[in-house]
Amino acid sequence: MDKTLIIGYGSPIRGDDAIGPLAVERLVERGLPVGVEAIARHVLTAELVTELAGRERAIFLDAAAGGEPGMVQVHRLEPDVDAHSTMAHFLDPSELLAWCRQLYGQAPEAYLITATGACFDYAHCQLSPVAEAALERLLEQVERVWVG
């Protein structure tokens, strides 16, 4: 099993919300280092807990809706045992980590890397110019995190 799991998530038909899955696509095209796996999802589901189990590091990639469009941020995540999801098939990263710790006795070191989008209108896998520019900066942050 690879030590690092990258999960890019978001809706590919909602403009800049596709930045997570598109980031995974670009990372795979460029070639991932040994020990790093990347997957894309529309939403974070409970089934991903089994993917996180046994990993040393998890990196979540997503679009942000608030803030200055194009801004890239890195957040260290901790399991959120107090999270109460209203839907078991749509979770946030900290809640997934809490489930992982509860079910498997540990959770990986985790980060959320976001890029603030400018447009979330219907557009299949098409980013706004601001988000496209931010995508490259997001990928640079991913590399910094997986290198440690």
N, C-alpha and C positions, 0 to 999 in steps of 0.2 A: 504494500500500500504506500502511495506517495505521502510524504510528510506534510505537504502544503496543499490545501484545497482552495481554489479560487471559485467563487460563485458570483456570476454576473446576473442580475435579475432586473426585470422591468418589461413593460409591454412594447413589443416591436412595432405596434401599429399606432403608438401615441407619441410620435415625434421624438423629442429628447428623452423620453422615458426609456427608449431603447439603448441608452448609453451603456448600461451594464452588460446586456447580451452582446452588443457590438464590441465592447472592450474585450470580452472573452474571445470573440471571433478573431480580432486582431492579434491577441496574444498567441493564439494557436497558430495563426498564419506565420508569425515571426519565429515560432519555435519556443517551447517551454523548456526550462532546464530540467535535468533529472531530479525527480522528487517533487515536482509540481504538477498538479492536475487542475484543469479548468473546465467548468460546466456552466451552461446558461439555462436559466429558468424564467418563466413569466412571473411567478410568485414563489415565495419561500413556503414550502409545505413540510409537514411533519415527517415525511419520508426522508428528508435531507438529514435528519438526526443520525441515521445509520451511516451516511456519507461522512459526517463529521467525526464519528467515533473512531478513536485511535489516531487521529491526526495531531500533529504538533502545532499547526498554525492554520487558520482559516482567514481568508480575505474576501469580504463581501463588497461588490461593486454595484452602485445604484445611482440613479439620478436624484437630485434634490430639487424641491419645488420652491423653497424659500431662500432668500438671499440674493446676492449679486449674480446674475447669469454669467456662467463661465467659471465661477469660483470652484476650486478643487479643495476638498478637506479630507483629512485622515483622522479618524476617531478610533481610539482603543476601546474595545468592547468587553464587557463583563457579562456573565450569565445573569439574567434578570428573573429571579425566582418569584418576584411579586407581579410579574406580567400576567394579565388575564386576557388572553385572546378571546375575541368574540366568535372567531371562526377557526376551527382546528386545521383548516386547510390553507390558511393564510397567516403566517407568523412573521415577526420581526427577528433580525439576527440574534439579539440578546435573549429572546425567548427560546429560539432554537438551541442556543448554547446552554440554557438552563435545563431544557429537556435532555440534552446530551449528558450533562453532568448527573442529572437524576437517574437516567437509565443505564449509563455506562460507567459512572463513578468519576468521570473526568470530562473536561471540555477543552478544546484547543485554545491557545492564545489566539485572539481574534481582533480583526480590524474591519472597519467600514470606511471605504473610500468613496466619496461622492463627488459628483460634478453638478453644479446647479444649472438646470436647463432654462431655456428661454421660451420654448414653445412646446406645448404638449397636445397640440391638435393632431387629428388623424393624418398620419404620414408613415407609410410602411418602411421601417428601418432607414429613415432619412432624418438626420440631425440638422438642427439649425446651424448656421456658420459659427455661432458662439459656442455651442456644445461640441461641434467638430474640433474646434481649436482646444477646448478643454479636455477632450478625449486623450490627446497626446500627453498632456500634463498628468492626467489620471494614470495613464500607463506608466509614466515615469515613477509615480508614487508607488504603484504596485511593485515595480522592480525594487525599489528601496526597501519595501516591507518584506518581500520574500528573501532578500539578501540578508536582512536582519540588521 
